[in-house]
Amino acid sequence: SSSAGAMSAPPPSSGSSNGSKKRILPIPSSSMSSNPFAAATQDADLRLSKMARVVAGDGTSHDGEKPPLVHGDDTPLPIHVDNIQHGDDDDDDDADDNTIDALDAVRIHVISKEHTNSTDGCGFNPHAYLQKIQEHSVPPAVGGHALEYANQVFGDDETIKRPPSCPRAALVHVFIHTPSCLALVTTTPTEAFKDAPPREHPVNLLQKHAFAEPAKLFTSIDEFNAAIAEAEANSLPLLPNAEPIAVAPMQLEDDTTTQMAVSRLNLADEACLRLRAQLDAITVLSVDAGSAVLEECEETSQEERAGNLGGEGWEMYAAHTTQAPVKLLGFMAVYRFYAFPVDRCRLRLSQLVTLPSFRRKGVGALMMRALYRSASDPKQRGGLSVVDVSLEDPTEETRRLRDSEDVRRLLSDDYFVKAADASWEKASQGGSLKLPADVSRRMGESFQIAKMQRRRAWEVLLSCRRNGEVSPELLKLITRRVLAEGGCAEKLSEKLQRKRMFDSGGASNNDDEVSAFVMWRASRSMIEAYKDPSKILLQALSGAKTAAGGHGMGGSRGMTNFLPSIPEPAVSEANLKEQKEKEVVDPEKVEELVGEAVQDVRRAVTAATRR
């Protein structure tokens, strides 16, 4: 799963840089009496204002994961111990009094060498650490970062069972040491869950579902200090004799600046596999439906020990500071698999996670940039050239990271800039903004942009060349892409192509026309594409029978053993009716998706042009 998965941040605060709200797709509900779809779009403005989120001019997230709760810019949001509301409101039933909301109760703290070097020489003291947070916070706060996802550890309801002796304000603190990612767990009060059954104890659940062997979750402070002392004596297990792939400055909380870099980890090193086990645990706590990849990494390491750097397997990358003591800031897991013909491969970004204390500082953007730079260097993989880079089940934030990085690179090449300007000139004369085939091909050859991603990157590039504007022509292009990605017909019908929804001059800003196009396109595309579903299904069945029977069509009779038995009722009137219902496009859903797509374009423009 990708944080790539890793990676779902709440939208930036509303309003543009001057404090006024910016609309994404304005569609007024009046002055549409002459439009044939006026009845269907009377409340479009209200629906869109609820569904489409507002883009902030200076609030674009740079990371592919959900950022921590913030107050101001990067300061953790203070949460009073006395005011933490676990579970539901006071009027809930008695059953809810026996549970605590895990998203509030579990706090993640990222610690490093400055926290472990105590003046008394005893190592890290979690109680003194928490007390210091209380003393230096106004008002007092529990500190740390709230969990983002807890369903894999505490169940779908994301709650912790609370024994009668446990206060409702009880907390579970998980301290993660960087760069080793070894973890210590404590509770406040210390014996808050002493009466909890072992199978319901939050520490046991964390050990079982997140920090399973060989990962380490310490409950003994002394054992934890001994382990991190040994870890701090060693550096990150980076690929030997390899320079950092990407380097950039990073501003710290005390307003000082340091250098951060992204380097490839050495999976052939046993220390890297131990680190990978800890990173898998962080992934479970940071990525929705995040999964472990340690076993596959162990198989890859055997290949690397044998000198095979280009076979199928995993690649691991670490974002870290360059000055001692080194801190791990984030990590990526990338899967490498073969592509036809020989001497080529493809990369799939499966995980991209930034540790909570270092989010919203450009770490995720630097990791995305490093991935593309690594993809462009065949020496990284034993001479294999990378065809493209794709994302595995990405979050919206990871998509935006990729969008902005793709367009940043496209803007650096005059060929693509001139191609975008030529398309705008063509559109002003009544032409289309559609991505030209030669430009699409060069995107893949020059920058390893995956085929399905090129249309998104093209839309952002076009908007960049018009100072972030989303004109009716560009909106039409975005709508086509959204419908095609949703499984609808990729081409408009002849009737729709002849339909003139915009002024012939190509410069219309008429909101009525924008609304009419979105609604009309949504309601007609599937009807035009699939006029008779029964014929499509019957042709598919006929083709399957021909192939299985081997009637001179190159098929094999042996395939009949592998084909499911399809009874005649599969093409009954009831099934055809159900199929037609599935093919109906929901105009409200399309309008929502188009609004979000426009928002993504604007965010990517902001991020790409300010770097």
C-alpha positions, 0 to 999 in steps of 0.5 A: 500500500502506498502512502504512496500510500503513505502517504491523506493530509487535511486540506490547507486552510481556506482562503487565498494569500490575501484572505479572500476565498477563491472559487474552483469551479463557479457555477451560478444557479440563475440565468440558465432558463435558456439551457436545456439542462437548467433543471438539472443544474439549478442547485449546482452552485450549492453542491459544488461549494459543499464538495469542492475544497478551497485552495490556499495560495501558501498552504500546499503540502509538500509531503505524501502523508497526512501532516500532524495536527498543527498550530500555526506553521509547524508547532504541534497543536497543544492538547490539554490532558484535562480536556481530552475527550475520549470516545463520544459526547456525554450523552452516549450510552454507557457502553461508550464509557468503556472505550477510549479513542485511540486516535487521541490516546496514542501519541507518537514522539520522535526523539534523537541524540539530544534527547538521549544524552541526559546530564545524569548519564542514565540515557533517555528518561520518558517521564522527564521528557513529558514533564519538560513538555508540560513545563514549557507549554502554555497552556500545558500540553501532552506533546507528540503527534496523534495517530493518523490511522489506528484500525489495523492495531485497535480494530475498525472502531479505532478504540481502546477498551478501558478497564474501570480503574483506568482514567478517561484521560489515560495516554499511550506514548510511543517514543521512536528514536531516529535514526534507528527507529527503535521504539519505547512504549509507556502509559500515563498514568503508569499503571493506567491499564494494569487491570486490562485483559492481556488481549485488550491491553494497548501495549500488547496490541501495538506489539502484535499488530504493528511492532511484530517480530523482528521489530522491537517495541521496548517496555523497559527503559533500561533495555531501550537505552542500551539498544539506542546507545548501540544504534547511535554508535553506527551510521545509517546502512546506506549503499556504500560508495554512493553519493546522495541522490538529492540534497536540499536545505531544511529549516528546523524548529529553532529557525536554524537551517541544515542540509537534508539528503536522500540516499539509497539504503543497502539492503544487503546489509543486515542492519538495513533489514533490522531498520526495515522491520522498524520502518514497517511498524511506522508504516502501519501507524502512518499509512492507511492500510499500510503493509509490511514489505520486510520479507520481500526485502530479505529476498532482494538482499540475497540477490544484491549479495550475489551482485545482481543489482538489476533483478526484480526486487525492492529498493529502499531510500532514506531521507536524512540530515547530512550533519552529525548526529544524523537523523532519519527524516523519512523513507521510500519503498520502491519495487523494481520489475522487468519491462519488455524488451530486455535491459529495461525495467519499471519502478513502482513507488509503494511507500513514502512516509515522513516521520511526524516531526519532520513533515511540512518541511519539503521532505516528501518533495525531495524524496519524490525528486530523488526517485526520478533522478535515480530512475534516470541513471541506469548505473543504479540498477546494473545497467537497466534503464527505467521505462517509467515510474508509477504509484501503488494505490496513491493518496491524493497528497502523493499524487499532488507531490508527483504532479508538482515534481513532473511539471517542475521538470517539464518547465525546465525543458523548452520543448514542453514549454513551447508545446504547451504554448502552441496548444494554447495558440491552437485552442484560440483558433478553435482547436483542442488542448489535447496532449499531442502524441509526440509530446506524450511519448517524449514525456516518457522518454525524457522524464520516465512519466507513466502513460496514465500520468502524462495527461495530469502533468499536461493539464498542470503545465497548460495552467502554468503557462496561463498563470494558474488559470483554469479556462473553459477549454482546460476545464473541458480537457480535465472533465474528459480525463476525469470521466475516462479515469472513472471507466467512462468512454474515452472519446466523445460521441459524434453528437457531443463533439459537434455540440458547441457549449462554449463561445466560438472565440474560445475565450468564454468565461460564461459560468452557465456554459461551464456548468452545462458542459459538465452536466451534459457530458456526465449524463450523455457519455455512457449512453452514447458509448453503450447503446446496447449492452446486450450486444456487447455481452453476447459478443464477449460470450461468443468470443470466449466460446470460440477461443475455448473450443478452438474452432479455427481461431487459435484457441485451445479446447483445454481452456474450457477447464479454466473458463467459468460456466456462464448460464443463459440468465446472465443475459436476462432482462433483469441483468441487462437492466442492472448493467444499464443502471451501473453505466449511468453516470452520476452528475453530482459525483462527476461534478465533485471529481472535476472540482477536486481535479481542478483543485489538484491542478491549482495546487500543483501549479503553486507548488511547481512554480515556487520551488 
